[in-house]
Amino acid sequence: MKRLITLIGLLLLLYLLLRLGYRFYGRGHNYEYNINNGDNNFTIIEKFNNDKDNPNYYFEVKIDDNTFYLQTYDNFKNKSKIIKNIYYYSNDIYKCILPIFVDDQIISDILCKRNDSEYLYYYNNLKGINNDLDEFANELLQYGYDSTKWYASNEKIQSDGVSLYYNNMFSNHYVLLTNYKGILLLNTKNKKVNKINLFSSDVYQKKLDFVYKNKYVVADYNMKFRFHEFYVIDMTNGDKSTIISNNELSFDSYIQGIVDSKVYLFDKDSKKQYAIDMKKNEIKEVGNEKLGVKIYNNTTMEWEVISAITASNEQILFSTKNNEEKNGFVKVDKIGTADYGYYFYYKKVDDKYLVYRSNVQDNTQLTYVFTTTNIDNIIYFYDSVYFINDEFINNYSDKFGVRKIASYNELKFNDNLYFSAYAK
């Protein structure tokens, strides 16, 4: 009997270890469950994707004939059935939900459907329009909801023509701004703008610069016609290093694209192609008139070879992945994988672009998220987006809505200036 009890105990322990291992190291889970809140009954489909780098949750919240689609990259430690309560509001114009997650967490604003619109809106974009909806939001204050969470701070410091709204930045995010003599680094930790001069005189157009992960790389524009060095600046701490080419490079060159850790550059003057290896900090010749020039197709993920004459006469860039097409939008970006992530849709209205977002898992329901004046300088992270609106660099996240990060008046007048961002 004693041996049997021991065996049962060992089997139970093994079962618990297997369950625990599956929870933390398995591919994820799918659950369907119900929440009853007074007169309202919600059906929730919860899908957890245990991605190694970006674990995420996707939800479909159903009530009556309405379905709300949600997604979050918040860390819930692989728990299941993490929506614990839902507050619901309905009138002739709006139907809104506010999910309450495990440990009473509120991770996004009230999400609303408007009967006269095909789009969804967060309450922060509707506040003051409907008195009954405002009253519903005020009632939720007693349950931990705080609409001021989606208001940005106006506290700032000013330096070198930049206003930095340091309280609005994530502590692990770093923002870079290019200027005429080098770059400006912004972060919230030291509440200052770190100016790094790289050139002795103003350079108004820099074709040979790029950002790779946390590194800003630019040709030595202190030289006039040809150069040997690229400056490399670490965005997180301002450390400076160099990558040196054994061959002279011409400023009559252009960046073709990035594949893996290599940045490809074509020198039109010498008709040679170079690969800048960011891992090895070295530059090697990989193409010329004899060998041809390698071109990468990001859609087919295959290389092809063209002549150096063609690359010299035309600016041949590596093709980008095809975006999903949707009528009425001038730009559609997909962020993530086939299993999870977001689509961002850009719709031009006058001189601005209204931006909507949907989940990859179901892209039929679009939610308005922000407005931008520049659709070329967008930096995506899974749970937030950096973009330009007039002279402001803004960040959007579900946690805080739109927040001003910095203002730089030159962004309105010089298309050659840009910003980038890095999340550590």
C-alpha positions in Angstrom: 0.0 0.0 0.0 2.8 2.4 0.9 4.5 1.8 -2.5 1.1 2.4 -4.3 0.7 5.7 -2.4 4.3 6.7 -3.3 3.7 5.8 -7.0 0.4 7.8 -7.1 2.2 10.7 -5.5 5.0 10.6 -8.1 2.5 10.3 -11.0 0.6 13.3 -9.6 3.9 15.3 -9.3 4.8 14.4 -12.8 1.4 15.5 -14.1 1.7 18.8 -12.3 5.2 19.3 -13.7 4.0 18.5 -17.2 1.1 21.0 -16.8 3.5 23.7 -15.5 5.9 23.1 -18.3 3.2 23.2 -20.9 1.9 26.5 -19.4 5.3 28.2 -19.6 6.9 26.5 -22.6 4.0 25.3 -24.6 2.7 27.0 -27.8 -0.2 28.6 -26.0 -3.9 27.9 -25.4 -7.4 28.6 -26.7 -10.3 29.0 -24.3 -14.0 29.9 -24.5 -15.7 31.1 -21.4 -18.6 33.3 -20.2 -18.9 36.3 -17.9 -22.2 37.3 -16.5 -22.5 40.9 -15.3 -26.0 41.7 -14.2 -28.2 41.8 -17.3 -25.3 41.2 -19.6 -23.8 37.9 -20.6 -20.5 37.9 -22.5 -18.9 35.1 -24.4 -15.1 35.4 -24.6 -12.8 33.5 -26.9 -9.2 33.8 -25.6 -6.2 32.8 -27.6 -2.7 32.9 -26.0 0.3 32.7 -28.4 3.4 31.8 -26.4 5.8 33.4 -28.8 9.4 33.4 -27.5 10.0 37.1 -28.1 6.5 38.5 -28.0 3.9 36.4 -26.0 0.5 37.9 -26.6 -3.2 37.4 -26.0 -6.1 37.8 -28.5 -9.7 38.1 -27.5 -13.1 38.1 -29.1 -15.7 39.6 -26.7 -19.3 38.8 -27.8 -22.5 40.3 -26.5 -25.8 39.9 -28.4 -24.9 40.5 -32.1 -21.8 42.5 -31.4 -18.2 41.3 -31.2 -15.2 43.4 -30.0 -11.7 42.3 -30.9 -8.8 42.9 -28.5 -5.1 42.1 -28.4 -2.4 42.7 -25.8 1.3 42.1 -25.3 1.0 42.7 -21.5 2.7 40.1 -19.4 0.1 37.9 -17.6 2.6 35.1 -17.0 0.8 32.7 -19.4 -2.3 32.7 -17.3 -5.7 31.7 -18.8 -9.2 33.2 -18.6 -7.6 36.5 -17.7 -10.6 38.7 -18.4 -12.5 38.7 -15.0 -15.2 41.3 -15.5 -16.6 43.6 -18.3 -18.5 46.8 -17.8 -20.9 47.5 -20.7 -22.7 50.5 -22.0 -25.3 50.7 -24.7 -27.6 53.5 -26.1 -29.0 54.4 -29.5 -25.6 55.6 -30.6 -22.9 53.7 -28.8 -22.1 50.2 -27.5 -19.0 50.2 -25.3 -17.0 47.8 -23.2 -14.3 48.1 -20.6 -12.7 44.7 -19.8 -11.2 44.2 -16.3 -8.3 41.8 -16.3 -6.7 39.6 -13.6 -5.7 41.5 -10.5 -8.1 44.3 -11.4 -5.9 45.5 -14.2 -7.2 48.0 -16.8 -4.9 47.8 -19.8 -6.8 50.0 -22.4 -9.4 52.7 -22.6 -13.1 52.1 -23.0 -13.7 50.7 -26.5 -16.8 51.9 -28.4 -18.8 51.0 -31.5 -20.8 53.9 -33.1 -23.9 52.9 -34.9 -23.3 55.5 -37.6 -19.7 54.5 -38.3 -17.9 51.4 -39.5 -15.0 52.2 -37.2 -14.4 51.7 -33.5 -13.2 54.5 -31.2 -11.6 54.7 -27.8 -13.4 56.9 -25.3 -10.5 59.3 -25.2 -11.5 60.3 -28.7 -15.2 60.6 -27.8 -15.1 62.5 -24.5 -17.5 65.4 -24.4 -19.5 64.3 -27.4 -22.2 62.4 -25.6 -23.3 63.2 -22.0 -24.6 59.7 -21.2 -21.3 58.1 -22.3 -19.4 60.7 -20.2 -21.6 59.7 -17.2 -20.8 56.0 -17.8 -17.1 56.8 -17.8 -17.5 58.8 -14.6 -19.3 55.9 -12.9 -16.4 53.6 -13.7 -14.0 55.8 -11.6 -15.1 53.8 -8.5 -13.9 50.6 -10.2 -10.4 51.8 -10.9 -10.9 53.4 -14.3 -9.2 56.7 -14.7 -9.7 58.7 -17.9 -6.8 61.0 -17.0 -4.5 58.1 -17.7 -4.9 58.9 -21.4 -3.9 62.6 -20.9 -0.3 63.5 -21.8 2.0 65.5 -19.5 3.0 69.0 -20.7 6.2 69.1 -18.6 9.2 69.6 -20.8 12.8 70.7 -21.1 14.1 72.6 -24.1 17.5 72.3 -25.7 19.0 72.8 -29.2 15.6 73.6 -30.7 14.0 70.5 -29.2 11.3 70.3 -26.6 11.4 67.0 -24.8 8.3 65.8 -22.9 10.2 63.5 -20.7 7.3 62.2 -18.6 5.6 60.8 -21.7 8.4 58.5 -22.7 8.7 54.9 -21.8 11.8 54.3 -19.6 13.2 51.6 -21.9 12.6 53.6 -25.2 15.2 55.8 -26.9 14.5 58.3 -29.6 17.0 59.7 -32.1 16.6 62.9 -34.1 18.9 63.8 -37.0 20.0 67.4 -37.4 22.5 69.3 -39.6 25.7 68.6 -37.7 24.9 65.1 -36.3 22.1 63.7 -34.1 20.1 64.4 -30.9 19.4 61.6 -28.5 16.3 61.7 -26.3 15.4 59.6 -23.3 13.5 60.0 -20.1 16.2 58.8 -17.6 18.4 61.8 -17.6 15.7 64.3 -18.7 17.9 65.9 -21.3 18.7 66.2 -25.0 22.1 64.7 -25.7 23.6 66.6 -28.7 26.2 64.7 -30.6 28.1 66.7 -33.3 29.6 64.5 -36.0 30.4 67.1 -38.7 32.4 70.4 -38.6 29.8 72.2 -40.8 26.1 71.8 -41.6 25.1 68.9 -43.8 21.6 69.5 -45.2 21.2 66.2 -47.1 22.6 62.9 -46.0 21.9 60.0 -48.4 24.3 57.6 -46.7 22.9 57.2 -43.2 20.6 54.5 -41.7 19.5 53.0 -38.4 20.1 49.4 -37.6 18.5 48.3 -34.3 20.1 50.6 -31.7 22.8 51.9 -34.0 22.8 55.1 -36.1 25.3 54.8 -38.9 26.4 57.7 -41.2 29.2 58.3 -43.7 32.0 60.7 -42.8 30.5 63.9 -44.3 33.6 65.9 -43.1 35.2 64.6 -46.3 34.2 66.3 -49.6 34.1 63.7 -52.4 35.2 60.3 -51.1 35.5 58.7 -47.6 36.7 55.6 -45.8 34.7 55.7 -42.5 31.2 55.4 -41.2 30.4 56.8 -37.8 28.3 54.5 -35.5 26.4 55.9 -32.6 24.7 53.8 -29.9 21.3 55.3 -29.4 21.1 54.0 -25.8 24.2 55.7 -24.4 25.8 57.9 -27.2 28.9 55.8 -27.5 30.7 56.4 -30.8 32.7 54.0 -32.9 33.6 53.6 -36.6 33.4 51.1 -39.4 36.3 51.5 -41.8 36.4 50.5 -45.4 39.6 49.4 -47.1 38.4 50.9 -50.3 37.5 54.5 -50.9 33.8 55.1 -51.2 32.1 57.8 -53.2 29.3 60.1 -51.9 27.6 59.3 -55.2 26.4 56.1 -53.6 23.0 54.9 -52.2 21.7 52.4 -49.7 19.9 49.6 -51.3 18.5 47.7 -48.3 19.1 45.6 -45.3 19.1 41.8 -45.2 19.8 40.1 -41.8 22.6 42.1 -40.3 24.1 43.4 -43.5 23.4 46.8 -45.1 24.0 46.9 -48.9 25.4 50.0 -50.6 26.1 50.6 -54.3 28.8 53.0 -55.3 27.7 54.5 -58.7 31.2 56.0 -59.3 33.1 52.8 -59.0 30.1 50.6 -60.0 30.8 48.4 -56.9 28.4 46.9 -54.3 29.4 46.7 -50.7 27.9 44.9 -47.7 28.2 46.7 -44.3 28.2 43.9 -41.8 26.8 45.3 -38.5 27.8 42.3 -36.5 31.4 42.2 -37.6 31.8 45.9 -38.0 33.3 45.5 -41.4 32.7 46.4 -45.1 33.3 44.0 -47.9 32.9 44.3 -51.7 30.2 41.9 -52.9 29.4 43.1 -56.4 31.0 44.8 -59.4 30.9 45.0 -63.2 32.2 41.5 -63.5 30.2 39.7 -60.8 27.0 41.8 -61.2 25.0 43.3 -58.3 22.9 41.2 -55.9 19.3 42.3 -55.3 17.1 40.9 -52.7 13.3 40.4 -53.1 11.6 40.6 -49.7 8.4 39.1 -51.1 9.9 35.9 -52.5 12.9 36.0 -50.1 15.2 35.2 -53.0 18.3 36.9 -54.4 18.8 37.8 -58.1 21.7 39.4 -59.9 21.5 42.5 -62.2 24.3 44.3 -64.0 26.3 47.0 -62.3 25.5 49.3 -65.3 21.7 49.0 -64.5 22.4 49.7 -60.8 24.4 52.8 -61.8 21.9 54.2 -64.2 18.9 53.6 -61.9 18.5 53.5 -58.2 17.8 49.8 -57.6 16.5 49.2 -54.1 15.6 45.9 -52.5 11.9 45.3 -52.9 9.7 45.5 -49.9 7.1 43.1 -48.7 3.7 43.5 -50.4 1.2 45.2 -48.2 -2.4 44.0 -47.9 -4.6 46.1 -50.1 -7.8 47.7 -48.9 -9.9 50.2 -50.8 -9.8 53.8 -49.7 -6.5 53.6 -47.9 -3.2 55.0 -49.2 -1.0 52.8 -47.1 -1.4 49.5 -45.2 1.3 48.1 -43.0 1.3 44.7 -41.4 3.2 44.3 -38.1 3.8 40.9 -36.7 3.4 37.4 -38.2 0.7 35.4 -39.9 -0.6 34.3 -36.5 -0.7 37.6 -34.6 0.0 41.3 -34.8 -1.7 44.3 -36.4 -2.6 46.0 -39.6 -2.3 49.7 -39.8 -4.5 51.6 -42.4 -3.7 55.1 -43.5 -6.6 57.2 -44.9 -5.8 60.6 -46.4 -8.2 63.4 -45.3 -7.1 66.9 -46.5 -3.4 67.2 -45.6 -3.4 64.6 -42.8 -3.8 60.9 -42.5 -6.3 59.2 -40.2 -4.8 55.9 -38.9 -6.9 52.8 -38.1 -5.8 49.5 -36.7 -7.1 45.9 -36.9 -5.9 42.6 -35.5 -4.2 40.2 -37.9 -6.5 37.4 -36.6 -9.6 39.4 -37.8 -9.1 42.4 -40.0 -12.7 43.3 -40.6 -13.0 45.5 -37.5 -11.0 48.7 -37.6 -10.3 51.0 -34.7 -9.2 54.7 -35.0 -5.9 55.2 -33.2 -4.2 58.4 -34.2 -3.6 61.1 -36.9 -0.3 61.8 -38.6 1.1 64.2 -41.2 3.9 61.9 -42.3 3.4 58.3 -43.5 7.0 57.6 -44.4 8.6 58.1 -40.9 6.7 55.5 -38.8 8.4 53.3 -36.2 6.5 50.3 -35.0 6.8 48.2 -31.9 4.3 45.5 -31.1 2.5 47.5 -28.4 3.2 51.1 -29.5 3.9 53.3 -32.6 6.0 56.4 -33.0 4.9 58.9 -35.7 5.1 62.6 -36.7 2.2 65.0 -36.5 3.3 68.5 -37.7 6.4 69.3 -35.6 5.7 66.7 -32.9 7.0 63.3 -32.5 4.2 61.3 -30.8 3.8 57.8 -29.4 0.6 55.8 -29.5 -0.1 52.9 -27.1 -3.2 51.3 -25.8 -2.1 51.9 -22.3 -1.8 55.7 -22.7 -3.3 56.7 -26.0 -1.4 59.4 -27.9 1.4 61.3 -26.1 3.8 64.0 -27.3 7.4 62.9 -27.0 9.2 65.8 -28.5 8.7 68.8 -30.8 11.2 69.9 -33.4 10.1 72.7 -35.7 12.6 71.7 -38.4 10.5 68.5 -39.0 7.9 70.6 -40.7 10.2 72.2 -43.2 13.0 69.7 -44.1 12.1 66.2 -45.4 15.7 65.1 -45.1 15.5 65.2 -41.3 13.9 62.2 -39.5 13.6 60.4 -36.2 14.0 56.8 -35.2 13.3 54.9 -32.0 14.6 51.8 -30.2 13.1 49.7 -27.4 15.6 48.0 -25.1 
